[in-house]
Amino acid sequence: MGVVHAQLYPQVMGGEGPVVETAGVIAAEAAVKVIEVSHVRDELTRARLRQLIQSGGLKVIFNAESMILRQKWDLGAESPAALEEAFTGLRGLMDEAAFLGAGLFVVMSGPDTAPEGRAAARARLAESLKRLCDEGGKLGLAVSLESFDRDVDKKCLIGPVAEAVEVAKAVKKDNFGLSLDLSHILLLKESPGESVSQAKNFLLHAQISNCVLAEGSPSRGDLHPTFGTEGSLASVDQAAEFMRALDKSGFFKKPNGGYVSLEVRPREEEYSSVVLSGALRFLSNTIEKL
């Protein structure tokens, strides 16, 4: 079980701030075995973070998505210059991921296109992912593509799980796989169990998170609010369905996978440490349902 660091502590999402101190709160939780980190700008802070990770005996996932969104990188872009910019930026982050001891490097697609342009964009995405896998293989990294919503918030090309699977089939690399986020599945109005079944041959990484779709809600969209927030779509029953499907698929026995991260983001009035405790209780309640 892991925790997404920069969601629990949004103040570090830009690669600055109390990176080590906040990671230390996560590392102090004995139930947490994996920390999902993002870009850290300062080399000294990065070295301190690596020492903390090693001291805590944690495994590491490197999530590049906040940088992809910030820099507007698109691995399926139509422009060759934009494609190269995205690849070069992510290749640089791979070195950082390897320095921190990561085994998995998580990326996302760019924005959705017009329906008639999706097939070509998926083909360009697959070619970019092949290049990243080749580079990742030199550093001991597997690459994972995460599905996002298509018409609510991030509005990404990938997207529906079936289309993520098509990309995975096109990539055909031993160190490539897929990431599924429970909240993104719900925003796509897909079934947790069916999504896992579709992606099971490629699935390396899963996230348990919450979302709200109600119009006018301050938590609407891809904000990963605390479990139990008014209008929540992710219930204990749905999380249990997701976990059961993962177990049935053999996910937890995969040598390069089996990572499950809790992804929660506190509101301004909430305390991150308390939100983490609440998420761990939600997980405990979920496990009781299995």
RACORSUL-V643346 format. One record per helix or strand of 3 or more residues. SS is the DSSP state (@ for helix, = for strand). FROM is the first residue (numbers start at 1). TO is the last residue. If there is no record, write none. Layout:
# RACORSUL-V643346
SS/FROM/TO, SS/FROM/TO
This chain:
# RACORSUL-V643346
=/2/4, @/5/8, @/10/12, @/19/27, =/34/37, @/43/56, =/59/63, @/65/71, @/80/99, =/104/108, @/115/138, =/142/146, @/161/171, =/176/181, @/182/187, @/192/199, =/203/209, @/236/248, @/251/253, =/259/263, @/272/289
